[in-house]
Amino acid sequence: MRVIWSALMVSAVLLSGVCFAADEGSGSSWQSQLGSPPSGNGQPPSKANGEALADLARAQDLHAQPGKEREALALAKPLIATFDASGDNDHLVDALFITGDCEYMLGAWADAESYMTRAADLGFKYFADTMSTYPLKVVGESQFEQKKYDEALATFTRRVDMLKKNDDEHALAGALFDQAGALLNLSREEEALALLAEAEKANNARAGELSKAGSGATPDEREGNVIDHAEIVYHMAIANYRLERYAATLPLLKQAYSFFKSLSPAELKDTQDRLVAVLDDLVLVSEKLGNTADAGKYRSERDSLNK
């Protein structure tokens, strides 16, 4: 999943956290996320021919495979007109979703926004009971990448409101984090801090679920939760820094540092650039607070990682 990093020295940007994205998951088919669309939704039965449905099935399979986005897109995109013309909304939503998500993964932000917006609109209209909010994440991030920050904030806010209404705690921390990231980019730090505190609470609750005996949680899920927590407190630090609350910034940076350092060697390697960013900021804030010895220690560790 695409990740855009930020640091204290520059304007904070939206973080599309690798593990937050796994809340509802890009790269898996619409059907695997939502289950089969409910029958009796008032729509006509599928009029698509067998060849179109076979192409859709192949597109869904490719969409679930990393690195197969272009192949999935080539199959799914032409099917939009086919299912649209036949009034087959079930499969039209499938084709729109795969197309939008592949465009998103390929960085075609305007197309991703367009296709996924339509997928979301149709999905929420006809399949509200089984509708995932993941399309709104894609729409919001695509708007953000086009520097449409107010629109991105509105989309992320809509997603959070829907998750809360449906008591969906599983994806809430990530959605709140995205909403807070948009606020940071609009220089609304106090509002962002309130949402980040809420995200931290939701992420802690998720950690409790993952740690229960019989939860079935995988090591990757547990480590993902730790990374999420590191990113949340790191962004609390960014907000406090921009408000010139340096004494409050330092312990938050130390928390983020500790969370990253607690990861397994393999995961720590994958997130090394995040650890380096935190160390950069620990040097900066320690120097501002006159802690030259600590600044030197963090600088040495940062430089060793950069070799």
N, C-alpha and C positions, 0 to 999 in steps of 0.2 A: 504494500500500500504506500502511496506517495506520502512523504513527510516533508514539511517545510519548517525549517528550524528558525529560531529567533534567539537573540542575545540582548543583553541590557544596553549595549552600545548603540543599537539601532532600534527603530520602531518595532515593537512586537508584532509578529504576524501570526495568522491562524495556524495552529498545529493540527495537522490531520494525523493523529496518533495511530501508530501501527496497530496497537491493541484495542484502542477505542473502535477502530473500524471493524474489528472482529465481533462487535456487539451483534450486528446483523449480517455482516459479511459481504463484501464485494467478492466477485469471482465465483460465486455459486449461483445456480440458476434461480430464477424467480420462483419456480415451482417448489424448489427445495427449501426456499425461505418461507413461503406462504402456505404451502400445501396446495391441494387442488382447489381451484375456485369453487365456491358453493354453487350447487345446482339451484334452479328456481330463481335466478336473479333477474328474470324478465327479458333476458337477451335471447336472440334466436340461436338455435344450435349451430355448431360450426359448419360453415359451408366451404371451408378450405379443402382443397383436394389432398390426397394422401401424400403427394410429393412435397407440398408446402409444409405439412405437419412433420414429415421426415426431416426436412431441412431445419425446421425449428428444433427438433430433438437433437440434431447434430450440433446446432449452434449452442444449445444449452450445455451440452457435454463439453464443447470446446471452451465455453465461457468459464466453466469450473476448473479449467486447467491453466496454471500460470504460464504466461508467455504466448497464449493462443488467442489474444484479444483481436488481432487483425483478422484471423480466420473466422472467429465467431461473428465479428462485425460484418464480414463479407456475406455470410449466410443470412444473418438476422435482418439487416437493413432492408433488403428488397422485399422481405415478407410483410413489412408494415403496410405497403400499398395493397398487398393481397388480402390480408385480414381486414383492413379498413374497408375495402370495397365489398367484402362479403358480410359485413356487419358482425364479424366474429370478435367480440370484445375480449373474450377470454384469452385468445391467442395473440390478439393485437397488443394487449398489455405485456405479454411475454416478450414479443418482438421489440417493443419500445424499450422495455427494461434492459434487455441484453444490449441493444444498440446504444442506449444512453450510458450504460455502465462501461462498455468498451471504449466509447469516445472519452469518457472520464479518465479511464486508466491510460489512455494514449495522449492525454493532455489537450484534447480538442474541447475546450471549455464551453464555447458557445453552443456547439452541437450537443454536448453532454447536457447542458441546461435545458435545451429545447426538447430533446427526446425524453429526458427523465421527468421533466415537468408534465408532459402529456401522460406518461406512464402513471405518475402519481395522481393526476386529476382523474383519470379513468379508474384507477385502482380504488381510490377512496370513494368514488361514486358507486361502483358496482360491487366491490368486494371489501367493504369497510370492516367486516368482522375478522378478516384474515389478513388485512393489509399491514405490511411492514412500513416503518417510517424511514427505512434506509434510503429510499429515493430522495427524501428531503435533505438528507446529508449530502448526497451527490449534487443536488441542485444548489444548496448553499455554498458548498466548496467551489463549485464551478462559477457561481456569481462572484465569490470572493476573488478568485483568480483573475476575473475580468475587472477587478477593482470596483465592483458594484457593492460596496460595503454595507450600505443601508439595506439593500435588498437581501444580502446574505444574512444580516442580522435578523430581518423579519422572517426569513425561511427557517433559521435555526431556532428562533423563538417559537414558531409554529410547531416545530418538531418537539421541543421540550413540553409545550402545552399538551400535545397529543399523548406523549408518553405518560405524563402525570395523570391525565384524564383516564387513561387505560391502566393505571397502576403498573406500568411496565418499568420495573426497577433495573432490569438487566442492561438496558441501553442508556439509562438516564445519565450516568456519570459522564460518558463520552459526549452526549448531546449538550449537557450543561457546559462542558469544557469548550466545545465549539462555539457556543453562544458567548461565553466569556472571552474567547479569543477575538471574536468579531468586535466586541465592546472595547477591548484593548486597542484595536486598530482604529477605533473612532475616538481614542483618548478619553474613554469613559471608565477610568480605572476603578473608582469606588464601586460602581455597579458590577464591574468584572470581578472584583474581590468578593462581593457577596455571592455571586454565582459560583466562583471557585470554591468557596467554603461549602456551598451546597453540594458541589461535585465531589469534594473530599469526603463528605459524609456519606454520599451514595456509594462511593468507591470503597469506603470502609465496610459498609454493609455488604457489598459484593464480596469483599475479602472474607468476611465471616461466613458467607454461604460456601465459598470455595474451600474453606478449611474444615468444614463439617465432615465427619465420618460418613462415608456412603454418598458423598456429593458427586462422585464420578469425575471430579475436576482433574484435568491433566496438569503436569508440571508447566507446560506452556501457558495454560490459562492462569495459573498462580503467578508465574513470573510476569505475565502481561499485566496483571493487576498491580504488581509492584512498579512496573514502568509507568502505568497510568498515574499512580500516586506521585511518582517522581516528577512527572510533567505538570501535574496540578500544583504542587508546592513550588515548582520552578516558576510557574506563571504568577503565582502569588508574589514571589520575589520580584518579578519583572514589574508588576503593578506597583508594589511598594517603592521600588527604585525610582520609577517615574514620578512618584509622589514625593520623592526626596526623603523617604523614611529609611535611611540607610541602616539604622540599628535594627529595624524590623526585617530588613532584607536579608541580613547576614544569616540568622538562624534558619531561614527558609531555604537559602542556598545550601547550607550544611545538611539539611534534611534531604534535599534532592540528591546531593552528593552521596549521602549514605545509602539511599535507596538504589541508586545506580551501582554502587560498589557491592551491594549485597547480591547482585545477579550472578547466575552461573557464568563460568568463563566464556561459553559460546554466546550467551545473550549479551554479556558485557562487551564482547568484541563487536557484535552487531550494533550496539548503542554507543560505541566509543566516541562518535562525534558529539553526542549529547553530553557525555561526561566532560569532554574537552570544553564545550560551551559553558557548562556550569563552572568548571575550573577557571576559565577566562573571567567570569563574573565574580568568583570568589577572590581572585587577585584584585580586580577593580574595587570591590567594596571594602576589602580588608585594607587596601591603601587609603581609601577615603576615610576610614575610621582610625587610621594611624597604626594598624596592626601589621607593621612591616615584616615581622618574623613569619606570621601566618601567610602573608602575601608571597613571601619568598618560597615557602613550602608548597603552596598551591601552584606557583609558577614552575617550579622544578618538576612537579608531577605532570603538569600540562605539557611542558616541553618534551618530556620523555615519551609521552603518548603521541606527540606530533612527529617523532623521528621516523 
